Amino acid sequence: MRRYFITVCLACLLPFVFAGCATTTSRQTLWEYKILEVVQDTDASDAEKQLNELARQGWVLASKSTTAEGRYVHTFVLK
């Protein structure tokens, strides 16, 4: 009877032990954002130098939008 009791206790406790071993801690990545706005009469080729310099500093392009109201306004969002 004692052996049966120990077997049942182990069978109930082992899943909790293995579940505890399988969990990992998750870290939330915190981002910092930078907005680069370039106003030009033509395309965004002049912004290339600025973007390359920011890329060397570790910035990554997350979004780009362009509006044309007489002049082109290029908005780059980097993280």
N, C-alpha and C positions, 0 to 999 in steps of 0.2 A: 504494500500500500504506500509506503514511504517513497519507493522508487517511482511509482505512478505519479505521486504528488510533485516530485522534483521534475519529472519529465513534462508535466502539464505547465508548471511554472516557467521552465525554460522555453517551452514552445510559445508561451504568451509574451515573454520578455525579449526574445531574440529579434523579432521584427522591429521593436523600438530601438534596440541597440544598432541594428543595421541601418535603420532610417536616420538615426542620429549621425552615423558615419558618412552617409551619402549626402547630407546637406552641405551646401557651400554658402559662404557669405557673398552677397552681391554688393558691388560698389556702384554707386551712381556716378556717371561721368559728368563732371561739371564743365560746361563750355563757356568760353568768353567770345563775344562777337565783336566784329569790327565792320563798319559800313564805310565804303569808299564810293563817293559820288563823283562822276566825271562828266563835265558839260563840254560838248564839242559841236562843231558845225558838221562834222562828217561821222565816220564810223568810230569804233572803240579802239583802233590800233594804238593810239597814244597811251591808252590805259595799260597796255601790255607791260611796259617797263615797271609801272607801279605794282601791278599784280605779281610780276616775277620777283620783285624785291620782297613783297609780303610773303610769297611762297617760300623764299629762302629763310624767312624768319619763322616759318612753321605754320603760317595761316593757310587754311584750306577753303576754297570757294564753295559756298553752300547754296547761293542763289544769285541770279542776275536778272535784272529787268531793264528795259529801255523804253523811254517815252520820247516822242518826237513832236514838239510844239515849237516849230521854228528852228530849234536846236535840239540835238540829241542829248538826253540826260540818261547816262548809264549808272545804274545803282548796283553795286556789288556787295553782297553780304558774305563775310568770311567768318569762319570759326576756327 
